[in-house]
Amino acid sequence: MFKGKKIIYQLFIIGCLSFILLPLFARKVQKSNSSLPVTELSKNDQKRYQYFFLEAMRQQNAGRYDAAFSLLQHALDINPNAAEAYYYQSMYYSQLKNDSLALASLEKASDLNPDNSTYLERIAQYYIGNRNYDLAIEKYEELSRKNPESAEYLQLLSQLYQQQKKYDMMIQTINRLETLQGSSEQLSLAKMRVYEMMNDKKSAYRELKTLVDKHPLDANYKIMLGNWLMQNGREKEAYKNFMTVLQDEPNNAYAQSSLYDYYTAVHEDSLAEKLMLNILVSPKMDNETKASMLRSAIQKNEQESGDSTKIFHLFDLALSVPQTNGDLAELKAAYMSLKKMPEDSLNKALEKVLEIAPDNAGARIQIIQSYWAKKDFDKVISLSQTGIAYRPDEMAFYYFLGLSYFQQDKNDNALDAFRRGVSQINSQSNANIVSDFYAIMGDILHQKGLADEAFAAYDSCLQWKSDNYGCLNNYAYYLSVENRNLQKAEQMSYKTIKAEPNNVTFLDTYAWILFMEQRYSEAKIYIDQAIKTDSDSIQSAVILEHAGDIYSMNQLQEEAVKFWKKSLHAGNDSKALPRKIKQKKYIKE
């Protein structure tokens, strides 16, 4: 019946607290100034009402919503002046999407107990939900009168007046907040923004000027006023404000960046450039300001000439002073990537990032990927090991470390790297990386003759990523080699050829599993497809041997011998292969 059971449940947990408060509710109704007639209940009716109301709450908490709703209605039949019953009834109507009845019940509750701000606030929220902002404002104004110490209602009123574009009322409401809380920067700026909406520049200026006068030692207000003057075409006055601040605080970053904007706006390009260069080489200027300057210069450069040499000169200046973090070096590397600079140059920029901030995982991984593409596994190993020292939680380092050892046939080292990486797995780990960890661990473990451990690793891999097709293929093939659970092997292998029907390795695996299940004619269909699809100049010795075995069991001995000979020529060192050729029949190893 109810779609939002969780919401209702939460509301009725609150309702359970009202068991203790029922007498208080009753007293409030009797003492209220409501114009509604209030009928005194007999002691017996009061007990009956409380029984049905509390039973409604109990049924609700048990999840029997129809029964709870009926009991609540029966309670109201006994006591039609029970404000709390109407309040909970409104929640049912709300869940039934009957807003008109929900609102009617809420208003009834509020009329019966006008001192209850919760009822009134719920009505106001209904009006907001229905975009009836005028009525919402009336209710929040009433709430504010009942709760004169509450700033929350005034803040909501300010937002509602803005929604209605009643800017005069917004100002009045902010003034009321100011009376309640005292003057503050936040409120003064809020009023200034309202005056801006009203296009009342004079009043907006007055608010900012008042802030400056009240806080003569706070340079930020002077700069803020200067920026406002800039935006409103009063550049000369803005300039005076910036210079006043800089006379007292020559290294004020906010003032310097604002002055730079001033020079740019009035087309004093040489002064703007000179100031920017001073900012970039100043050891006292923070990197955030410098980075902002550089981004601005990049944007302007791209709009004009796009000459990257000018930008690189600025980066070199900025990086010529000691760095507290790697932000500027990282920004330079990002710009080089944007400009598609040569990989070696980009790597040098990234190495500069690591020189300043060796724990920067992003820069280190980018360099690692570059060396991985070049198959420089020693460099990848070195970078990954250092990365683990600084960021032992970053699984990508274990991943590249293990893969590099694996490529160098250092399986014990690779297995150790992957096992250390697995120890870092958590709920936020990248499923693709974790899956590959376990997949490669499974391959290594199988090579080491640890079949059970290998299959356990494959199972873990597929738990993280059920469509890891490389793992599915290897798992299926090794099961067939071990002659274990061939049905499971066939199901996994079939998934791979459905996903990649032209993958030679996947086709060969599926054909071999069918062979192991003695389904020789079906196996021939898939091994033929594998041979046909294989476009490599040198075909796989294993696939060729499989083809021979399958052809042999299909009583095609001459063709089988041809495949076996090709497999031998391709470098297959199987001890059974020469015997197969000599005896012209399949021999199980």
DAMO-V501740 format. One record per run of one state. SS is the DSSP state (~ for helix, > for strand, _ for the rest). FROM is the first residue (numbers start at 1). TO is the last residue. If there is no record, write none. Layout:
ss=SS from=FROM to=TO
ss=SS from=FROM to=TO
//
This chain:
ss=_ from=1 to=4
ss=~ from=5 to=16
ss=_ from=17 to=17
ss=~ from=18 to=31
ss=_ from=32 to=42
ss=~ from=43 to=61
ss=_ from=62 to=64
ss=~ from=65 to=78
ss=_ from=79 to=82
ss=~ from=83 to=95
ss=_ from=96 to=98
ss=~ from=99 to=112
ss=_ from=113 to=116
ss=~ from=117 to=129
ss=_ from=130 to=132
ss=~ from=133 to=146
ss=_ from=147 to=150
ss=~ from=151 to=163
ss=_ from=164 to=166
ss=~ from=167 to=181
ss=_ from=182 to=184
ss=~ from=185 to=197
ss=_ from=198 to=200
ss=~ from=201 to=214
ss=_ from=215 to=218
ss=~ from=219 to=231
ss=_ from=232 to=234
ss=~ from=235 to=248
ss=_ from=249 to=252
ss=~ from=253 to=265
ss=_ from=266 to=268
ss=~ from=269 to=281
ss=_ from=282 to=286
ss=~ from=287 to=303
ss=_ from=304 to=307
ss=~ from=308 to=318
ss=_ from=319 to=326
ss=~ from=327 to=338
ss=_ from=339 to=342
ss=~ from=343 to=356
ss=_ from=357 to=360
ss=~ from=361 to=373
ss=_ from=374 to=376
ss=~ from=377 to=390
ss=_ from=391 to=394
ss=~ from=395 to=407
ss=_ from=408 to=410
ss=~ from=411 to=422
ss=_ from=423 to=430
ss=~ from=431 to=447
ss=_ from=448 to=450
ss=~ from=451 to=464
ss=_ from=465 to=468
ss=~ from=469 to=481
ss=_ from=482 to=485
ss=~ from=486 to=499
ss=_ from=500 to=503
ss=~ from=504 to=516
ss=_ from=517 to=519
ss=~ from=520 to=533
ss=_ from=534 to=540
ss=~ from=541 to=553
ss=_ from=554 to=556
ss=~ from=557 to=569
ss=_ from=570 to=574
ss=~ from=575 to=583
ss=_ from=584 to=589
//
